[in-house]
Amino acid sequence: MENTAKLPLLSNFIQTLYQMKRKFYTLLVLLIVGCQALPSASVPDADGSPIQILKTALQVTVRDNLGNLVEDAQIKLFNNKEDYQKEQNVVDQMKVTDSKGRVKFIGLDAKEYYINVVKGDMNNYGAGIKTDELTPKRVNKVTIIIE
């Protein structure tokens, strides 16, 4: 008789735990969504200028003219067309694409850049060489076709 008396109590306890679990997941989802809406934070540097936590970045994906991802392509980034044409004053050191044909430049200014991509005898000279103006504090993405 005692076991049957404990069953409703156990059933109520399990239902309470289930309801708490649902409330916890709902709260967790709301917290995650709410945090995504917050602006990026910055902390002043020693000289008074803010340090950006989310830096402006550019992710370049390289594909060949058939649409295949290109690994080990060399990428140089330039501030202006003149530097691009003379291949001088590289913004960051030359980078090489990974197995997914990608490379990322971080800590850039929110402006247009010229891109030089080379792998063997393939390059992007006849295709897109300039980015749009980068959006600040975001990972901007561009795909470059080489042939």
C-alpha beads as a LAMMPS data file, in Angstrom:
LAMMPS data file: protein, C-alpha beads

147 atoms
146 bonds

1 atom types
1 bond types

-500.0 500.0 xlo xhi
-500.0 500.0 ylo yhi
-500.0 500.0 zlo zhi

Masses

1 110.0

Atoms # bond

1 1 1 0.000 0.000 0.000
2 1 1 2.862 2.381 0.719
3 1 1 4.293 2.001 -2.822
4 1 1 1.018 3.013 -4.449
5 1 1 0.833 6.084 -2.206
6 1 1 4.305 7.135 -3.325
7 1 1 3.504 6.880 -7.070
8 1 1 1.423 10.103 -7.283
9 1 1 4.088 11.919 -5.285
10 1 1 6.829 10.639 -7.616
11 1 1 4.713 11.491 -10.666
12 1 1 4.196 15.060 -9.395
13 1 1 7.911 15.395 -8.718
14 1 1 8.789 14.273 -12.282
15 1 1 6.235 16.673 -13.761
16 1 1 7.708 19.521 -11.728
17 1 1 11.217 18.670 -12.936
18 1 1 9.995 18.546 -16.549
19 1 1 8.336 21.972 -16.217
20 1 1 11.506 23.409 -14.661
21 1 1 13.559 21.964 -17.515
22 1 1 11.288 23.622 -20.109
23 1 1 11.513 26.957 -18.274
24 1 1 15.293 26.647 -18.082
25 1 1 15.613 26.032 -21.847
26 1 1 13.234 28.905 -22.587
27 1 1 15.301 31.201 -20.378
28 1 1 18.516 30.008 -22.031
29 1 1 17.171 30.725 -25.538
30 1 1 15.994 34.190 -24.471
31 1 1 19.395 34.909 -22.949
32 1 1 21.237 33.864 -26.112
33 1 1 18.949 35.896 -28.369
34 1 1 19.189 38.889 -26.048
35 1 1 22.983 38.809 -26.033
36 1 1 23.109 38.829 -29.823
37 1 1 21.243 42.129 -29.875
38 1 1 23.769 43.862 -27.615
39 1 1 26.181 46.273 -29.297
40 1 1 29.827 45.325 -29.308
41 1 1 31.681 46.427 -26.235
42 1 1 34.859 48.419 -26.131
43 1 1 37.261 49.218 -23.347
44 1 1 39.405 52.335 -23.374
45 1 1 43.084 51.774 -24.035
46 1 1 45.771 53.404 -21.899
47 1 1 45.861 56.363 -24.286
48 1 1 42.077 56.827 -24.073
49 1 1 41.186 55.344 -27.489
50 1 1 38.764 52.399 -27.403
51 1 1 39.946 48.825 -27.944
52 1 1 37.501 47.024 -30.211
53 1 1 36.480 43.588 -29.020
54 1 1 34.860 42.738 -32.354
55 1 1 37.335 43.772 -35.019
56 1 1 36.595 44.486 -38.653
57 1 1 37.693 41.447 -40.651
58 1 1 37.710 40.203 -44.226
59 1 1 37.324 36.522 -45.092
60 1 1 38.411 35.759 -48.643
61 1 1 37.316 32.518 -50.319
62 1 1 39.148 31.570 -53.518
63 1 1 37.584 29.451 -56.265
64 1 1 38.757 28.481 -59.732
65 1 1 36.689 29.177 -62.857
66 1 1 34.901 25.819 -62.378
67 1 1 33.819 26.760 -58.848
68 1 1 36.282 24.482 -57.027
69 1 1 37.846 25.751 -53.809
70 1 1 41.525 26.625 -54.229
71 1 1 43.943 25.597 -51.486
72 1 1 47.388 27.214 -51.075
73 1 1 46.548 30.350 -53.078
74 1 1 48.649 33.356 -52.051
75 1 1 46.663 36.462 -51.111
76 1 1 47.903 40.017 -50.665
77 1 1 45.713 42.916 -49.561
78 1 1 46.344 46.539 -50.601
79 1 1 44.898 49.904 -49.493
80 1 1 44.596 51.419 -52.973
81 1 1 44.815 50.695 -56.686
82 1 1 48.278 52.221 -57.086
83 1 1 49.768 49.976 -54.384
84 1 1 47.935 47.006 -55.921
85 1 1 49.348 47.707 -59.393
86 1 1 52.897 48.172 -58.066
87 1 1 52.506 45.347 -55.512
88 1 1 53.852 47.525 -52.695
89 1 1 52.700 48.475 -49.183
90 1 1 50.848 45.259 -48.410
91 1 1 48.224 45.808 -45.676
92 1 1 49.113 42.608 -43.830
93 1 1 51.604 39.874 -44.593
94 1 1 50.788 37.593 -47.499
95 1 1 48.444 34.809 -46.442
96 1 1 47.771 31.380 -47.935
97 1 1 44.328 29.793 -48.267
98 1 1 43.460 26.725 -46.205
99 1 1 41.909 23.449 -47.403
100 1 1 38.540 25.239 -47.706
101 1 1 40.023 27.950 -49.932
102 1 1 39.727 30.579 -47.187
103 1 1 41.893 33.106 -45.445
104 1 1 40.988 35.828 -42.952
105 1 1 42.427 39.299 -42.423
106 1 1 41.569 40.780 -38.998
107 1 1 41.815 44.300 -37.605
108 1 1 41.133 46.159 -40.848
109 1 1 39.705 49.619 -41.414
110 1 1 36.129 49.848 -42.708
111 1 1 36.970 50.756 -46.316
112 1 1 37.577 49.229 -49.746
113 1 1 40.607 47.016 -50.371
114 1 1 42.342 45.655 -53.451
115 1 1 43.115 41.932 -53.475
116 1 1 45.823 40.084 -55.373
117 1 1 45.360 36.297 -55.547
118 1 1 47.878 33.975 -57.221
119 1 1 48.311 30.216 -57.431
120 1 1 50.720 28.905 -60.030
121 1 1 49.698 30.438 -63.350
122 1 1 46.196 31.325 -62.090
123 1 1 45.274 34.771 -60.760
124 1 1 42.383 37.216 -60.380
125 1 1 43.710 39.950 -62.703
126 1 1 40.799 39.622 -65.136
127 1 1 38.171 39.258 -62.421
128 1 1 37.253 41.032 -59.187
129 1 1 40.152 42.798 -57.536
130 1 1 38.381 45.274 -55.243
131 1 1 36.123 44.701 -52.244
132 1 1 33.091 46.752 -51.310
133 1 1 33.522 49.006 -48.305
134 1 1 33.853 46.733 -45.277
135 1 1 31.223 46.882 -42.551
136 1 1 32.832 47.812 -39.226
137 1 1 33.085 45.220 -36.440
138 1 1 31.948 42.380 -38.707
139 1 1 33.520 39.525 -40.633
140 1 1 33.027 40.699 -44.218
141 1 1 33.123 37.930 -46.811
142 1 1 34.185 37.975 -50.450
143 1 1 34.735 35.228 -53.021
144 1 1 37.489 35.688 -55.585
145 1 1 37.615 33.678 -58.823
146 1 1 41.033 32.920 -60.298
147 1 1 41.719 31.660 -63.804

Bonds

1 1 1 2
2 1 2 3
3 1 3 4
4 1 4 5
5 1 5 6
6 1 6 7
7 1 7 8
8 1 8 9
9 1 9 10
10 1 10 11
11 1 11 12
12 1 12 13
13 1 13 14
14 1 14 15
15 1 15 16
16 1 16 17
17 1 17 18
18 1 18 19
19 1 19 20
20 1 20 21
21 1 21 22
22 1 22 23
23 1 23 24
24 1 24 25
25 1 25 26
26 1 26 27
27 1 27 28
28 1 28 29
29 1 29 30
30 1 30 31
31 1 31 32
32 1 32 33
33 1 33 34
34 1 34 35
35 1 35 36
36 1 36 37
37 1 37 38
38 1 38 39
39 1 39 40
40 1 40 41
41 1 41 42
42 1 42 43
43 1 43 44
44 1 44 45
45 1 45 46
46 1 46 47
47 1 47 48
48 1 48 49
49 1 49 50
50 1 50 51
51 1 51 52
52 1 52 53
53 1 53 54
54 1 54 55
55 1 55 56
56 1 56 57
57 1 57 58
58 1 58 59
59 1 59 60
60 1 60 61
61 1 61 62
62 1 62 63
63 1 63 64
64 1 64 65
65 1 65 66
66 1 66 67
67 1 67 68
68 1 68 69
69 1 69 70
70 1 70 71
71 1 71 72
72 1 72 73
73 1 73 74
74 1 74 75
75 1 75 76
76 1 76 77
77 1 77 78
78 1 78 79
79 1 79 80
80 1 80 81
81 1 81 82
82 1 82 83
83 1 83 84
84 1 84 85
85 1 85 86
86 1 86 87
87 1 87 88
88 1 88 89
89 1 89 90
90 1 90 91
91 1 91 92
92 1 92 93
93 1 93 94
94 1 94 95
95 1 95 96
96 1 96 97
97 1 97 98
98 1 98 99
99 1 99 100
100 1 100 101
101 1 101 102
102 1 102 103
103 1 103 104
104 1 104 105
105 1 105 106
106 1 106 107
107 1 107 108
108 1 108 109
109 1 109 110
110 1 110 111
111 1 111 112
112 1 112 113
113 1 113 114
114 1 114 115
115 1 115 116
116 1 116 117
117 1 117 118
118 1 118 119
119 1 119 120
120 1 120 121
121 1 121 122
122 1 122 123
123 1 123 124
124 1 124 125
125 1 125 126
126 1 126 127
127 1 127 128
128 1 128 129
129 1 129 130
130 1 130 131
131 1 131 132
132 1 132 133
133 1 133 134
134 1 134 135
135 1 135 136
136 1 136 137
137 1 137 138
138 1 138 139
139 1 139 140
140 1 140 141
141 1 141 142
142 1 142 143
143 1 143 144
144 1 144 145
145 1 145 146
146 1 146 147
